[in-house]
Amino acid sequence: MKYNYKKYSNLLKSKLPQYLSMEGITDLKHNFNCLNPAHQDNNPSMTYYTDSQTVYCHGCGANYDIFDLFAIQHLNINPDSNNRIHYPFTKVYNQLADYMGVDVDKFKVKPEDEQQSKINEFNSRLIEQAKLNLDRTDYLKKRGISMKLAKKFRIGFIKNWVNPTTAIKTGQELTPTPRLIIPTSNSSYLARDTRKDVPNSEKKYIKVKQGRAHIFNGRVLLNDSKPIFIVEGEFDALSVLEVTDKAEAVALGSTANVDLLCKIIRGIKAEKAKQNLDYSPVFLIATDNDNAGQLASKELQAQLSSAQMGFANYAVNIAKDSKDANEALVKDRKKFTDAVEARIQDPDDYLTGLIQRISARKDIPQYIPTGLDNLDKLLDGGLYPQLYVLGAVSSVGKTTFVMQIADRIASRQGNPIFYYSLETSKDELTEKNLSRLSFELADKGSGNPQTARSINNGYWLDHDKEFKLITKAIDTYSTYYSKIHIADGTLNRPTAKDIYDQIKNYRRKNPDAKPVVIVDYLQILKPIDDRDTDKEKVTKSIAMFKSIASELDVPVIVISSFNRSSYQNPVAMESFKESGEIEYYADTLLGLQYKAIHGDSDNVREAIRKAMETDPRELELTILKNRNGKSNVTANFQYFPQYNDFIPE
């Protein structure tokens, strides 16, 4: 028999009035004292809502149902910094049913749930124990943090700390280390090694997180009366709070928690809207002065400025020439204090920030050469973190062209390439590259260059000279092919959102890498929403690729098809399908075409037919739009279709 646990859960939720009565709250028509143990509610501010069977506090924003309240009041589970409760639901459900005397089917508790529950309970006890030992270390003093602030955030110290997750799950005996314990919720914390000299083999464990991911000091997000600094590390947030009471500070804990923070903020905004309350916080984004920090800053700015949130936010530099806020505090407390105060008074210190960003990158090339000299000259050196859209009619060689660019970048610059192919398989693209290499590596006395087809059918395996030539091509390709990540979408097409998520995850894990994204091609991507019209599909997809370029600081090349009405005319902006949207979002629009297109308009079809029969073919690449460079300029190429090679003229 299959039990309807959802039905039983709703039955238990409906018992909230009875539960409150058992807890001594009998008048539900008026507000009562908040049941959040972290909120000292002197003026009754919690309301019972019949429709949702929840209680909501107008003071701290806590919103609980009967399961949350039972976990707080009977299992001693405290809310986290965002007033949310984390507990094993099956355990609470089973015990609440017994407590209320309701006959429902019980959950079978999985061993892993019991294990996680033990870890959470262990973490909670450790946090309480650590608070009692704070005076046994001078580590906070070295980091410029006062005991007063440390006690406010329940910071503690454990002389002989071991990783409880590893110890409980594996049963291993671990070497204890002295750790500062910085709670991020009732059952999660950062354990920071306080030793002056940490062995190299242990340095990656200097900072260890325990428990669920949480935003440090996240409860201040509920209050929009002061500007809120968003920093990376817990010590950075403490550093800001150490020098000012005119602003608040929250710490991501990791740049990977950008989405978590934004999810919390969206939730607060939605809850405030339900109560018809205004919520207009100002965020000062002060992430670390490294690639990962700057990338996180861009992501935060994009999300906080989005239509869904629309909050005032500023990227600010309070660390100046230091890596982060805490390093700046320790180095020069007055200078750091002045920087924090200045940004509170004038958050939009735009020109200073711009000059600092320019200075930081002046000796680092911002472009990635394509390896095609004539094109690089027109693009001011190569590809920038922008959106490039390349269009052409069928069979001109646009896939071969961008694949050659990918090959050149990977082999000469070493940048990773993410190539999303929706029409050509990975094997076919690889064979095109090997064919081109055989053409370029062939010399007098060597075997004949091979087409992609002849490589595929194994002709070269039975001919000694050709075998040596292709082996040489394979050896050459093997030195860099791992840089070219080809996603074969011929069977499983991705959406533009899928690509955005994959590149975002890659950038977060590899902030110092400079990838290039290529999408082949726009019109056959899986739509983000199946209900969209063709125009809406293109609009949403091209907008997402623009976000990859601008938010994630990545060059993006997207291939687009042309309108059929443009096949007999020179390339123009209106040649692109859904050209208005593509033209709007693209930073650079490029059109690849036969040079013969410029001939006698009455004989264009015949001229193109003849151009297709020549070897090599005469092609030109026209830059139709270039937001930050030259437009209406052309690069000429000789195209050897047999061997998939474009040679600049």
Phi, psi and omega in degrees: 000134179262123184269145181268086183293330178298318178298316181292324178297317178296325178297315179293321179300324181291349180273009183303314179302317179297318180297313180299322178298320179293336179268006176094008179254102186253337180263098183266001178276345180236161178296152176227168183298139182302138181268004174283115184298341180275355184250113175278091189268099180278336177244117183313121186225008180258136184239142174267130179246119184292317187298322182259353184053052178223167171242143182227135178261124180282351179270306184256349178087004179297136182224107189234147169256187186295327180293317178300313183296320179296319179297320180291312192271339184240342177246004177057038176263117183274149176296154176277189184294347177256014180066022179258155184249132177241121183202159176288107187301319183299322179294314180296317179303311182297315183288324178295319179301317178295317183297320181274353180069034181260129182275098178228163176287139185265151173284147168270119184281124180287148179304322182292330177292319177298320180296314179295323178298319178297319179296317179298316179296320178298315180299317181298316180294322181296319179300316179294320179294318183297326181302328184284346186250013188299327183284002182267008177219147175254018185297320180299321179299321179294332180266005175079019184253131183282157177294326180300314180291322180298317180293326179299324183259017174058033179288142182218190184216137175236120183290320182237080183265139171233152181291110185293327180297312179294317183296316183287318185284327184251342182075012181288150170268117186253152178284121181292149176224151178285131185224138167277133183252115179247104182294140172246351171195187180294333184230024177218149184197167171257127175255112186253120179298129184257005180292144179290317180242112180256128179304146182306322182292345183249359186296330179288352178252016180300319178243118181237130177267141176234137180088186181293157177290131179222158175268121182294130181063030184296342182296336181292346178294341180289338187247122182257020183282341179234151173297150184240117174283135173251116181238177182272300187266156178301321179293331177293317178296316178298325180296318178296313181293337179292329189250356180208149171243012181266358180211164174251171179212136174237152180242134177293327186084328178194147178296343178288350183264015177302314182295323179298313179301313182294325177297317179297315182296318177298321179296318178296317180299317180295319180292320177297321180296322178300327182266009182057037180254140178286146177216104185225064180290156173246124183253132177249106187273112185233058179287172185298155178274056173222178184299318180296319180294318180291325176294317178298323179298316179297317179297316180297315180300317181296315183288317182291335180270353185296164180299330182291329180248301175067040182263148175295130179210148183222136172276117185237155179242100178260348180274344181054243184269011176264167180290318184211179185297318183292321177298321179294321179297313182294322184291314183203095186300316182295316180298319179293317179301315180298320180295318179296312180298320180297320181286331175293317181286321184223078184295330184270057178280063193294311186297319178298316179297319179298314180297321179295319180293320178295317181297321182293332185249008187297329181262005181247118180303130180270350182252161177241112181301140179281344184089356175253102193303317183293325178289317180300323179298320180287335183262019180057043174115330181152211184271131175255170177291074184220174177260118178251129177242122180251124179241154177190162174284173181296147171070016176278333179111026184294323177296315178299320182297309182288330177293325177293321176298316179301316181296317181295317181295314181295319185281326186260326183257336180079010179285141175291141179245131173247104186253113179261104184256120183253355184234337184237134183288163178299320179299317181296318180294320178295319179294327175297316179296317179295323177298314180297318179297322178296325179292318183283331182270346182294138175217183183300128179092348178276176176288174180283141174304152183246143174284165176300324180294316182291329174294318182295320184273000173078018179308316186295340182294335184256009181230117192303309182297316180294325178299315180295321180294313181291324176299320177296319178297318179295317178299319178296313182296327183294342181283346182216358187296337180294345177281343183259104182265103183264116176267110183280102182260018182292333179253324182236090185288134176273163168267166176298327178293322176301316181294318177303312182297319181294317181290323178298316179297319179296315182296323179294322181280335183228066186295338181271349179282152180238082183282164172237134181252132178232130180239123186230091007216176193300312191288344180251014171297151172293132182293148177294325177227119183298341183277352185288152171288170179302320180293317180295324178299312180295317182300311182294321181291313183293327176295322179293322178292326175297322178295321178300315182295312187278316183282320186262000173061050187227133171293134180233125175249123179241127175274137179231146174278168180253158169295144180297331180293347182264359187296332184256012183235153176303150183300143177208169181302323182285357177291332184286138174297139185050049191299328182300314181290318180296315180298322183293313186277329185290138172279324180224127177252129181233142177235129180255131184204165174287139177297336181294349181297339183273004182284199181302122184297337180282343183234029183298315182302316180291322180296320179291320179301316179293323180297326180287340181270348181281159178215108006279164177274146180263111182238161175221147177247119182254132175270106184278327180214138177214101188303328185236023182198206185284140174238164178057040176237161189227142172244131183261146181221148165262126184247121177258090187298329180302322187245015171057043186233127173256124180245120181297143176264000000 
